[in-house]
Amino acid sequence: MPATKPTPDGPRQIHLSESERTRGQYNASNIQSALEGLHQDGLLLLKRVVDVAHIEHLRGVMDTETEGILNGAQRGGMFNQGVKSNILQQIPLEREDCLFEDVYFNRFVVQIANA
């Protein structure tokens, strides 16, 4: 699979190889491609850097919390400016079972940000 996959109308995609995953960092060509994509489009798609199971777990937890807030069963959640609407303001998840390193402190995202 190539390091980057051109997209005609979308942002650049950076594909994580197995050797990069094992090393815990992108190779130089992927970093260069990422920087070019950021310069051109202002955003990137980083492929395969977050475990999909982690996202599914977070969605389940957040859906449950949202239902609790909307139904008034859970205290502490607030609507935007105190007005009941579809915009909820809630503190970030603090549950230990939701603190995934690849979501909250992703080494590949940090590497590109530092570059």
HUWOSUL-V390950 format. One record per residue. N is the residue number from 1. RES is the residue in three letters. SS is DSSP state (hx for helix, st for strand, lp for the rest). Layout:
n=N res=RES ss=SS
n=N res=RES ss=SS
This chain:
n=1 res=MET ss=lp
n=2 res=PRO ss=lp
n=3 res=ALA ss=lp
n=4 res=THR ss=st
n=5 res=LYS ss=st
n=6 res=PRO ss=lp
n=7 res=THR ss=lp
n=8 res=PRO ss=lp
n=9 res=ASP ss=lp
n=10 res=GLY ss=lp
n=11 res=PRO ss=lp
n=12 res=ARG ss=st
n=13 res=GLN ss=st
n=14 res=ILE ss=st
n=15 res=HIS ss=st
n=16 res=LEU ss=lp
n=17 res=SER ss=lp
n=18 res=GLU ss=hx
n=19 res=SER ss=hx
n=20 res=GLU ss=hx
n=21 res=ARG ss=hx
n=22 res=THR ss=hx
n=23 res=ARG ss=hx
n=24 res=GLY ss=lp
n=25 res=GLN ss=lp
n=26 res=TYR ss=lp
n=27 res=ASN ss=lp
n=28 res=ALA ss=hx
n=29 res=SER ss=hx
n=30 res=ASN ss=hx
n=31 res=ILE ss=hx
n=32 res=GLN ss=hx
n=33 res=SER ss=hx
n=34 res=ALA ss=hx
n=35 res=LEU ss=hx
n=36 res=GLU ss=hx
n=37 res=GLY ss=hx
n=38 res=LEU ss=hx
n=39 res=HIS ss=hx
n=40 res=GLN ss=hx
n=41 res=ASP ss=hx
n=42 res=GLY ss=lp
n=43 res=LEU ss=lp
n=44 res=LEU ss=st
n=45 res=LEU ss=st
n=46 res=LEU ss=st
n=47 res=LYS ss=st
n=48 res=ARG ss=lp
n=49 res=VAL ss=lp
n=50 res=VAL ss=lp
n=51 res=ASP ss=lp
n=52 res=VAL ss=hx
n=53 res=ALA ss=hx
n=54 res=HIS ss=hx
n=55 res=ILE ss=hx
n=56 res=GLU ss=hx
n=57 res=HIS ss=hx
n=58 res=LEU ss=hx
n=59 res=ARG ss=hx
n=60 res=GLY ss=hx
n=61 res=VAL ss=hx
n=62 res=MET ss=hx
n=63 res=ASP ss=hx
n=64 res=THR ss=hx
n=65 res=GLU ss=hx
n=66 res=THR ss=hx
n=67 res=GLU ss=hx
n=68 res=GLY ss=hx
n=69 res=ILE ss=hx
n=70 res=LEU ss=hx
n=71 res=ASN ss=lp
n=72 res=GLY ss=lp
n=73 res=ALA ss=lp
n=74 res=GLN ss=lp
n=75 res=ARG ss=lp
n=76 res=GLY ss=lp
n=77 res=GLY ss=lp
n=78 res=MET ss=st
n=79 res=PHE ss=st
n=80 res=ASN ss=hx
n=81 res=GLN ss=hx
n=82 res=GLY ss=hx
n=83 res=VAL ss=lp
n=84 res=LYS ss=lp
n=85 res=SER ss=lp
n=86 res=ASN ss=lp
n=87 res=ILE ss=lp
n=88 res=LEU ss=st
n=89 res=GLN ss=st
n=90 res=GLN ss=lp
n=91 res=ILE ss=lp
n=92 res=PRO ss=lp
n=93 res=LEU ss=lp
n=94 res=GLU ss=lp
n=95 res=ARG ss=lp
n=96 res=GLU ss=hx
n=97 res=ASP ss=hx
n=98 res=CYS ss=hx
n=99 res=LEU ss=lp
n=100 res=PHE ss=lp
n=101 res=GLU ss=hx
n=102 res=ASP ss=hx
n=103 res=VAL ss=hx
n=104 res=TYR ss=hx
n=105 res=PHE ss=lp
n=106 res=ASN ss=lp
n=107 res=ARG ss=hx
n=108 res=PHE ss=hx
n=109 res=VAL ss=hx
n=110 res=VAL ss=hx
n=111 res=GLN ss=hx
n=112 res=ILE ss=hx
n=113 res=ALA ss=hx
n=114 res=ASN ss=hx
n=115 res=ALA ss=lp
